[in-house]
Amino acid sequence: MRKLAAGVASLCLAGMTPSASSADFIEQFLDKKDGYLDASNWLLNNAYGFLPVPVVISEPAIGYGLGFAPVFFHEAEKDKQARLEREATGEERQEGDFLTPRVSLGAFIATENGTKIGGGGHYGSYADDKYRYMGGLFLVDINTTFYDPTDQAWKFNIKGGFMLHQFLYRLADTKWFVGANHTLMSNDLKFNLGLGIPGLDDNIQDRFTTSGLGVIAKYDNVDNLFGPTLGLDAQAEYKWYNKSIGSDFNYSKFRFRSFYYKPLNETLYAGVRLDYRRADGSPPFWELPYIELPGIPALRYQGDSAAMGEGYLRWQFHSRYSLVAFGGVGRAFANGDAASVNQSQKARFAGGLGFRYNLARKLGIHSGIDVARGPEETVVYIKMGTGWQL
């Protein structure tokens, strides 16, 4: 298997850096501890190091597609020097030590139904994790489906831009953070009614802007950002949208979500996700809460509020390989009349199985494939870690 890993590395990476010998270059992708293919040194020890993530889209709401997401890791200089000193003395940095990363990424995808998304973002931890920033800017051209209260499917297109800025501040030396964020969407919306009536345009078009200010309270003591195995990440967010801050709609949203991780023994790891969302006022239909579980298309089951629970087990049967089993249940609710709920008054179940490879041991990055079954279809996903935290 180690020879196979070396061969794959040679084929995939040869010729990418003419300034270094081929052998030295490939050596960066082989772990000195076990000889397996590993991206840790490439990501941490090169200013130009990045993880070229191939994106295979299988989201039922937008169809199958392909993309590319270069992910760049920026290690704080102080952390880098401490790590290199430890490694020089033979002390191995353990998986899970990379707690406060800085990561930049790009994303470019296209799917079979004509959806296209491109843009970039950054997540950063600063001043010994006293401050955290997350931001991004994306251009989107999305074709998807809205289900009305009678469960009638209506195809629509959203084309425009999305921007996010979020700042968090750690309270003293605790695990608590408080902060704020702002999201802005400016898009053209087009519905295809598909009625086929002579003399009647099937397309209805409009332009809209949503602008929201949010406040956040967060508790975070997980042991790793990319593949946590121990700890709790819980967050409550209230977001306010109003014409006074540039939004075309007046409404509010609340969300509480928590991810809890715990090792059951040396090879078995468990995780539990709880998620509740609510919208009040007059939100546009695409902002209504929906059931978000693997195997269920986005926007398929919507309501004024939605609640979900999900669990997973990961069996690390080998230092590099693991198997995953996961499952969850969700339900959407109407606050008052049922006009906003599309056939969602009953619980919806989803679950599946997956495989992981420990791609970057020092950073705790496990990547692989999940196969999920929802109420209506089976979907294949490319995953990093649990898929919850990214």
C-alpha positions in Angstrom: 0.0 0.0 0.0 2.9 2.4 0.8 4.4 1.7 -2.7 1.0 2.4 -4.2 0.7 5.7 -2.3 4.2 6.7 -3.6 3.2 5.8 -7.1 0.0 7.9 -6.9 2.0 10.8 -5.5 4.5 10.6 -8.4 1.9 10.5 -11.1 -0.2 13.4 -9.6 2.6 15.7 -8.5 5.4 15.2 -11.0 6.3 18.4 -12.8 4.6 20.8 -10.4 7.8 22.2 -9.1 10.7 22.4 -11.6 13.0 24.1 -9.0 13.2 21.0 -6.8 14.3 17.4 -7.7 11.5 15.0 -8.3 12.5 12.8 -5.4 12.8 15.6 -2.9 9.4 17.0 -4.0 7.6 13.6 -3.7 9.3 13.1 -0.3 7.2 16.0 1.0 4.1 13.9 0.4 5.2 10.8 2.3 4.9 10.6 6.1 8.2 9.8 7.7 6.3 8.0 10.5 4.6 5.4 8.4 5.5 6.0 4.8 1.9 6.7 3.6 0.8 9.5 1.4 0.3 12.6 3.6 -0.1 16.3 2.8 0.9 17.7 6.2 4.5 18.8 5.3 3.4 20.2 2.0 0.7 22.3 3.6 2.7 23.5 6.6 6.2 23.9 5.4 5.7 25.6 2.0 4.6 29.2 1.6 2.9 28.1 -1.6 1.5 24.8 -0.1 -2.1 24.2 -0.8 -4.5 21.3 -0.9 -6.0 20.9 -4.4 -9.4 19.6 -3.5 -11.3 18.2 -6.4 -15.0 18.9 -5.9 -17.6 16.3 -7.0 -21.0 17.9 -6.7 -23.9 15.5 -6.0 -26.3 17.9 -4.2 -29.7 16.8 -5.5 -31.0 20.4 -5.5 -28.5 21.4 -8.3 -27.5 18.2 -9.9 -24.2 16.4 -10.5 -21.2 18.5 -11.3 -17.4 19.0 -10.9 -15.2 21.7 -9.5 -11.9 22.7 -8.0 -11.2 24.2 -4.6 -7.6 25.2 -3.9 -7.3 25.4 -0.1 -4.3 27.4 1.3 -3.1 27.0 5.0 -1.3 29.8 6.7 0.5 28.8 9.9 1.2 31.6 12.4 5.0 32.2 12.5 5.2 31.6 16.2 3.4 28.3 15.9 5.5 27.3 12.9 8.8 27.9 14.7 7.7 26.0 17.8 6.6 23.1 15.6 9.9 23.0 13.7 11.9 23.0 16.9 9.9 20.1 18.3 10.2 18.1 15.0 14.0 18.8 14.9 14.3 17.0 18.3 12.2 14.1 17.1 9.1 15.1 18.9 6.1 14.4 16.7 3.3 16.9 16.5 0.2 15.0 17.3 -3.0 14.9 15.4 -5.4 17.5 16.8 -2.8 20.1 17.8 -3.6 22.4 14.9 -6.3 24.3 16.8 -6.1 27.9 15.5 -5.4 27.8 11.8 -5.6 30.4 9.0 -7.1 29.0 5.9 -7.9 30.7 2.5 -9.8 29.0 -0.3 -11.1 29.4 -3.7 -14.0 27.5 -5.2 -15.1 27.0 -8.8 -17.9 24.6 -9.6 -20.4 23.8 -12.4 -23.2 21.3 -12.5 -25.3 19.5 -15.1 -28.3 21.8 -14.7 -26.3 24.9 -15.5 -25.4 26.0 -12.0 -22.1 27.8 -11.7 -20.5 29.2 -8.5 -17.1 30.9 -8.1 -15.4 32.9 -5.4 -13.1 32.7 -2.4 -13.0 33.1 1.4 -10.8 33.2 4.4 -10.9 31.9 8.0 -8.4 33.2 10.5 -7.5 33.0 14.1 -5.4 35.8 15.5 -3.6 37.0 18.7 -3.4 33.5 20.2 -7.1 32.8 19.2 -8.4 36.0 20.9 -10.0 37.0 17.6 -11.5 35.0 14.8 -12.5 36.3 11.4 -14.4 34.6 8.6 -15.3 36.2 5.3 -16.0 35.4 1.7 -17.3 36.7 -1.7 -19.0 34.5 -4.2 -20.7 34.9 -7.6 -23.5 32.5 -8.2 -25.7 31.4 -11.0 -27.9 28.7 -9.4 -30.7 26.7 -10.9 -32.8 24.8 -8.4 -36.4 24.0 -7.2 -38.8 25.5 -4.8 -41.7 23.3 -3.4 -44.9 25.2 -2.5 -47.3 24.1 0.2 -49.1 21.7 -2.2 -45.7 20.1 -2.9 -45.7 21.5 -6.5 -42.2 21.9 -7.8 -41.2 25.3 -9.3 -37.9 25.7 -11.0 -36.1 29.0 -10.5 -32.7 30.7 -11.1 -30.8 33.0 -8.8 -27.9 34.9 -10.3 -25.7 37.5 -8.5 -23.4 37.8 -5.6 -23.1 36.9 -1.9 -20.8 38.5 0.7 -20.1 37.5 4.3 -18.0 39.1 7.1 -17.9 37.7 10.6 -15.9 38.6 13.7 -15.7 36.8 17.0 -14.0 37.9 20.3 -12.9 35.5 23.1 -14.2 36.3 26.6 -11.1 36.5 28.8 -9.4 33.0 29.0 -12.7 31.1 28.6 -14.0 28.9 25.8 -16.7 31.5 25.1 -16.9 33.9 22.1 -19.2 36.7 21.2 -19.4 38.5 17.9 -21.3 39.9 15.0 -21.6 39.3 11.2 -23.1 40.8 8.1 -24.4 39.1 5.0 -25.4 40.7 1.8 -27.0 39.1 -1.3 -27.8 41.0 -4.4 -29.4 38.8 -7.1 -31.7 38.5 -10.0 -34.5 35.9 -9.5 -36.2 34.2 -12.4 -39.0 31.6 -12.2 -39.8 29.3 -15.0 -43.5 28.5 -14.7 -43.4 25.9 -17.4 -47.1 26.4 -18.3 -46.6 26.4 -22.0 -49.6 28.7 -22.6 -49.3 30.5 -26.1 -48.8 34.2 -25.7 -47.8 34.0 -22.0 -44.2 34.4 -21.0 -43.3 31.4 -18.7 -40.5 33.4 -17.0 -41.2 35.8 -14.1 -38.2 38.0 -13.2 -37.3 40.3 -10.3 -34.2 41.7 -8.6 -33.8 41.6 -4.8 -31.3 42.4 -2.1 -31.1 40.9 1.4 -28.9 42.5 4.0 -28.7 41.1 7.5 -26.8 42.0 10.7 -26.3 39.1 13.2 -25.1 38.7 16.8 -23.5 35.5 17.9 -22.7 33.7 21.1 -20.4 30.6 20.8 -18.8 28.0 23.0 -15.9 26.1 21.4 -13.6 23.5 23.1 -13.1 21.0 20.3 -9.7 19.5 19.8 -9.3 20.2 16.1 -11.0 22.4 13.5 -10.8 19.9 10.5 -11.5 16.6 12.1 -12.6 17.0 15.8 -12.7 13.9 18.0 -13.4 15.5 21.4 -15.3 18.6 22.6 -18.3 20.8 22.0 -18.9 23.4 19.4 -22.2 25.2 20.1 -23.5 28.5 18.6 -26.6 30.7 18.9 -27.2 33.4 16.3 -29.9 36.0 15.8 -29.9 37.9 12.5 -32.0 40.9 11.6 -32.9 41.9 8.0 -34.5 45.3 7.4 -34.9 48.0 4.7 -33.0 50.4 6.9 -29.8 48.4 6.2 -30.4 47.9 2.5 -32.7 44.8 2.5 -35.8 44.5 0.4 -37.4 42.3 3.1 -38.1 42.8 6.8 -37.6 39.6 8.8 -35.4 37.9 11.4 -33.8 34.5 11.7 -32.6 32.6 14.7 -30.4 29.5 14.7 -28.9 27.3 17.4 -26.6 24.4 16.4 -24.3 22.2 18.4 -21.7 19.6 17.4 -20.5 17.2 20.2 -17.6 14.8 19.7 -16.4 12.0 22.0 -14.0 9.1 21.5 -15.7 5.9 22.8 -12.4 3.9 22.8 -9.1 4.0 21.0 -10.6 3.2 17.6 -14.3 4.3 17.8 -15.3 8.0 17.6 -18.8 9.4 18.0 -20.5 12.7 17.1 -23.9 14.3 17.7 -25.4 17.3 15.9 -28.4 19.2 17.0 -29.8 22.1 14.9 -32.8 24.4 15.3 -33.8 27.2 12.9 -36.6 29.7 12.9 -37.7 32.7 10.7 -40.1 35.4 11.6 -41.6 38.4 9.8 -41.8 38.3 6.0 -38.8 36.4 4.7 -38.5 35.5 1.0 -39.2 31.8 0.3 -35.5 30.9 -0.1 -34.8 32.1 3.4 -37.3 29.8 5.1 -35.7 27.1 7.3 -35.4 23.7 5.7 -34.3 20.2 6.8 -30.6 19.9 6.1 -29.5 16.2 6.3 -27.3 14.1 3.9 -29.5 12.6 1.2 -32.1 15.4 1.3 -32.0 18.2 -1.3 -31.7 21.8 0.0 -35.0 23.6 0.2 -36.9 20.3 -0.2 -38.8 20.4 3.1 -39.3 24.0 4.4 -41.2 25.7 7.1 -41.2 28.7 9.5 -38.9 26.6 11.7 -37.0 23.3 11.3 -35.3 21.0 13.8 -32.7 18.3 13.1 -30.7 15.7 14.9 -27.9 13.7 13.5 -25.3 11.2 14.8 -22.3 9.4 13.4 -19.7 6.8 14.3 -16.2 6.5 12.9 -14.2 3.3 13.2 -10.5 3.9 12.8 -9.6 0.3 12.0 -6.2 1.4 10.6 -4.0 4.4 11.3 -4.9 5.8 7.9 -8.3 4.3 7.0 -11.7 4.5 8.8 -15.3 3.7 8.1 -18.2 6.0 9.0 -21.9 5.3 9.7 -24.3 8.2 10.1 -28.0 8.9 10.4 -30.4 11.7 11.3 -34.0 12.9 11.5 -35.5 16.3 10.8 -38.9 18.0 10.7 -40.2 21.4 9.5 -43.0 23.2 11.3 -45.5 26.0 10.6 -45.8 28.8 13.1 -49.6 29.3 12.8 -51.1 28.4 9.5 -49.4 25.8 7.2 -49.0 28.1 4.2 -45.2 28.0 4.4 -44.8 24.2 4.9 -44.4 22.0 1.9 -45.6 18.6 3.0 -43.2 18.6 5.9 -45.4 18.0 9.0 -43.9 14.6 9.5 -40.4 13.6 10.3 -37.9 12.8 7.6 -35.1 10.3 8.0 -31.7 10.0 6.2 -28.5 8.1 6.8 -25.7 6.3 5.1 -22.1 4.9 5.2 -18.7 6.4 4.3 -15.0 5.9 4.0 -12.1 8.2 5.2 -8.4 8.4 4.5 -6.2 10.3 7.0 -4.9 12.7 4.4 -2.9 15.1 6.6 -2.1 13.5 10.0 -0.5 16.6 11.6 -3.6 18.7 10.9 -6.2 15.9 11.5 -7.7 16.1 8.1 -9.7 13.0 7.1 -11.2 13.0 3.6 -13.3 10.5 1.8 -16.7 9.5 0.3 -20.2 9.2 1.9 -23.2 7.4 0.4 -26.4 8.8 1.9 -30.0 7.7 1.5 -32.9 10.2 2.0 -36.6 9.8 1.7 -36.5 10.0 -2.1 -33.0 9.3 -3.4 -29.5 8.1 -2.8 -26.6 10.6 -3.0 -22.8 10.4 -3.1 -20.8 13.1 -1.3 -17.1 13.9 -1.2 -16.3 14.8 2.5 -13.7 16.2 4.8 -14.1 15.1 8.4 -17.7 14.9 9.6 -18.7 17.6 7.1 -20.4 19.5 9.9 -17.7 22.0 10.8 -16.7 23.3 7.4 
